[in-house]
Amino acid sequence: MTDGFLDNSLFRNIYCYIAGGSDGCAVRGYDAGFLPSGLEWLAFAITAFVLANIFINGALGGVLALIWGERRILARFQNRVGPNRWGPMGSLTSVADAIKTMFKEDIVPDQADRFLFNLAPVIMVVPVLLVFAVIPVGIGTVVADINVGLLFVIAVTSASGLAIAMAAWSSSNRIAIFSGLRAVALLVSYEIPMALSLVGVLMITGTLSMSGTIAAQDIPFIIVQPLGFLVFFLASLAEMSRTPFDLTEAESELAAGHLNDYSSMKFGVLFLAEWAATIAGAAIITTVFLSGWRGFEPIPSHLWFAGKVVAVLFVIIWIRATWPRLRIDQVLNLAWKGLFELTMINLIVTAILTAAMSDLEADGSMFSRGELLIMAAVNWIVFFPSVYLIGKLLAAKPYNKDGSEDLPDYPVATEQDAALEGAAD
């Protein structure tokens, strides 16, 4: 067993109580585990299985809680009660929905590509669950603290668009295919500003590790990198198909979009992946821009992390209750004419600041708290005029009221009825 695994306290506290002859555990003060010496490989397999189950079941439980919480919060925004029948305050409604979905009939369209149709839900949910493996949810509580965590997250989350396109195309349904085309357009458009928004963070931290990013946040990066946070947050909403970017499931146009022909647990798995992606997105935002699990004692680090994730989820739900859905042209304009330009501004300003103050500190960090405050002040000065100018660029053009353009005349219904009555007379 390499020291890299044993340096992970979450892994070590499970493995060392199982393995019987591990020298690494003995050096760290652990007694021999209950397995005989020589079966360290079995201890490793058991530990990996336990960790995977902890995080996967935690994500599934979080999805049930999020569905219930979002329905209750949206009800308050809309001045109604929300789910209140099953369990205290309706808390078992999500469980009842999950059980109901399991026993529904599984229907596959006759003209569907059965292999791709069945594979799409798997490709949708697996990458989302993999994201949780690299997110530290507390001090020493992470499945795999890899040194390219940010790059891993960007690479894995890009598979969601492929899964949506696969589900849409394999259904042989023109409505679903429209949804897939929109998903691909959103994926191509928003992956670029999302990735570039993290480059500013990389310049400051000098690492792609999620744990290293948290350690560098003596000041949360939402303060130091406001433009990067804004771009990443909006791009995340688009990648997760959340309001106002939920064009892949626009019920007024495409009904359920790529989900139209899915039923039973295939529908449930796709639905689960979408909600799990929302939690994963909130966890990434918390880790990269809200200093992760860092907080003040005596509150445990895990509670700090959970509280920040819940706060981000509340903002996402708030946006859903407030903003209308954008048109496809508005969504693409925002990506290419808005967020991309904001990332360029953020990269230029951050590059200048890091070049001017790049002296390694005594504690090994790249920038001191004072230097981070200077960066924050400059970035906020740049933030407001940049957002204002981009807003003016994206603003809808007013209608020409002076009659200089020959615009088509569209009579309203009453005028049309009046004209028909006059013709009849």
Secondary structure as GFF3:
##gff-version 3
##sequence-region A 1 425
A	DSSP	alpha_helix	3	6	.	.	.	ID=ss1
A	DSSP	alpha_helix	9	15	.	.	.	ID=ss2
A	DSSP	alpha_helix	23	27	.	.	.	ID=ss3
A	DSSP	alpha_helix	40	77	.	.	.	ID=ss4
A	DSSP	three_ten_helix	88	90	.	.	.	ID=ss5
A	DSSP	alpha_helix	93	102	.	.	.	ID=ss6
A	DSSP	alpha_helix	114	131	.	.	.	ID=ss7
A	DSSP	three_ten_helix	132	134	.	.	.	ID=ss8
A	DSSP	alpha_helix	149	157	.	.	.	ID=ss9
A	DSSP	alpha_helix	159	170	.	.	.	ID=ss10
A	DSSP	alpha_helix	174	197	.	.	.	ID=ss11
A	DSSP	alpha_helix	199	205	.	.	.	ID=ss12
A	DSSP	alpha_helix	210	215	.	.	.	ID=ss13
A	DSSP	alpha_helix	221	224	.	.	.	ID=ss14
A	DSSP	alpha_helix	226	239	.	.	.	ID=ss15
A	DSSP	three_ten_helix	247	249	.	.	.	ID=ss16
A	DSSP	three_ten_helix	257	259	.	.	.	ID=ss17
A	DSSP	alpha_helix	264	289	.	.	.	ID=ss18
A	DSSP	alpha_helix	301	322	.	.	.	ID=ss19
A	DSSP	alpha_helix	328	333	.	.	.	ID=ss20
A	DSSP	pi_helix	334	339	.	.	.	ID=ss21
A	DSSP	alpha_helix	340	356	.	.	.	ID=ss22
A	DSSP	alpha_helix	369	394	.	.	.	ID=ss23
A	DSSP	alpha_helix	413	424	.	.	.	ID=ss24
###
